[in-house]
Every structure is written in C-alpha cells, then in structure tokens.
Amino acid sequence: MRMQLALNVDDLEKAIEYYGALFGVPVNKREAGYANFIVPDHQLKLVLFEAPGAERLNHLGFEVSSDEAVTTAADRLASAGLLAERQEGEVCCYARQNKAIAYDPQGLMWEWYRVLEDSPTFFEQPAEAGGADGCCAETAAGPDRCCA
C-alpha cells in the first residue's frame, strides 16, 4: 500500500521542478494540468493538479495492489457508515481504477484505489449522463475532487 497526497498547485511546472528535487525522483506521469510522482523510499504517491488559487489540499488516499484490498476497504467503510461511493473501472486522472471513497466531516475526500490501466483522458464522460462521472464531478457526498 502506498499513501497518496494530492495537492492543487498554482504553477505546475514550478511544482514539478520543486517536488522532483525535494524527493529526488523524476515525474512518473505528466499530462496537461496534471503530474504525479512515485516516491518509493516513503511509499508515497504525490499527485499535482494545476488549479491556481484553489484550496491547497485536493484529497488523500491509498493506492493498493489488489481489488480485494479495495473491497476490504469498501466493506469496512460501509460497516462504519462512511462509504460515500464505490467505483469500478471508471476513468479519472488518466487511469482506469476501482475505488472506495469516503469524505471526512469537513468534506475532504479519502480514497482506496487500484489502478487497472493508464488512460489517454483525464476522465471518461458517460454518454448517458451527458456530464462528468462521479470521479471528477461534485457529488451529494462531497465537494468536487479528483483522483489518482
């Protein structure tokens, strides 16, 4: 399991330069307005979203290595009355993922997720919905947040 910290940054290029130097690792994935770093020495995945002026902390989570770990987290959250959403095979943040999502009392999103494969798009827009999917859209359970 790897801890995920997702931050909003004003200037993605400056943030990539800074965090690459801070952790001594190259950027793992780079797309328009998005980057992530894998920091193996600290079991950390740092995700950056270019969002000038936005609240600094985007969301927190845990990247797990199996669907069983996602299911276990979802079951635990559901039994505690905290499971806000379960996603299976949805695209968000340039990856198809399975997720269990909860929101803390102040609306901060926590996710347990497994990346199934990379995607060429930030999110997938369901044809029947005509809008953003639950990954990157505001939901009744919490504010607009995204992803892995």
N, C-alpha and C positions, 0 to 999 in steps of 0.2 A: 504494500500500500504506500502511496506517495501523497503527501499533503499538497493541496492546490491553493494558491493565493492568487486571486485575480484583482488587478488594480486598473483603475482608469488613470490615464496619463494625458497631459496637455500636449506633449510633443513626443510622438512615438520614436522618431529617430534618436533623439537625445536619451530617451529611456532605454532603448536597445543598447546604445553605447555604454551607458552607465551600468546597467544590470549585467551586461556581458563582462565588464571589467570587475564589478563587485564580486560576482560568483566565479569568474574565471572560466566561463563556458560560452560557446558560441550559441547564437539564436538557433532554436530547434525548428521552429516553423515561423514563416514570415509571410503575411498576406496584407492586403490593403487595410490599414487601421487596426491590425492585429499582429501579435507576436507571442511566442511562448518559448520558455527556456526550461530544459530539464537539468536539474542540479542534483546529480547522483549522490554527492557527498552528504547532502542534507535531506535526501528523499523528498525533494520539493519540485513542484511544477509551478513556475511563475508565469502567469498569463497577463499580458498587457493589452488594454483596449484604448485606442486613441479616442478620447472623449473630453476635449477641452472644457474646463470649468465644472465637470461632473464631480460628485462626491468621490473621494479617493478610493475607498474600498468598494469593489464591484461585488464579489462573492467569495466564498470559501468552499473547499470541498476535499474529497479524497478520490484519487484515481486508483481503482482496484484492478486486479488482473483477471477476474472471472465474473461471469454472470451470477454465479452462486453468491459471491460477495455482495453484489448489488441487491439480490433478492433477500439476503440476510439483513442488510441494512434497511430495506423497504419493510420487511416484516417487523423488525424492531421498532422502526419509526411509527408504523401503523398501530402496533400494540400500545404505544405510548401516546397515540392520538396526535402525532406530529407529521405524518406523511401528507404532504400537500399535493404531490404529483408523482406518478411513475411513468417514465418514458421508455419506449422500446424501439430501437432502430431509428431514432429521429436524428436529423442533421442539425448541428449547431456548431458554430466556431470552427468551421472547416473539418468537421469529423462527424461520422455516424456513431451514435452512442446509445447505450442503455443507462438509465438513471433512476435514482430515487432522490426526491427533492423535499426539503423542509425549509421553513422560514422561522427565524428567531422572533421574539416578541417585538423587535424594532424593524422587522422586515428584511433582515439580512438573509440571503439565500445560502444554504448549505446543500451540497450535492455529493452523492456517492455515485461514481460513474465508471463505466468501462468503455474505452474507445474500440469500436469494431473495425473501422477503416477510415482513412482520410477521405475528405470530400472536396471537390473544387469550389463549393459555395459555402458562404458563411452559415446560412440556414436554408432549409427547404420549405417552400411555401406550399402547403396542401392545396390542391386545386379546388376541393370542395369548400375550403374555408375562405378562400379569396384574401387571405392575410397571413401574417406571421404565425408560425406554430407556437406551441406553449413554451418552447425553449427561449425564444427571444422576444416574446410579447408579454405585455402586462397581463397578469392573471389575477383572479379574485383572491388568490392566496398570498400574493405579494407583489412588490413593485417590479418594474422592468429590470431584468437581469439576464445575463448570458455568460458564458458557458465554458467548455473545455478548450 
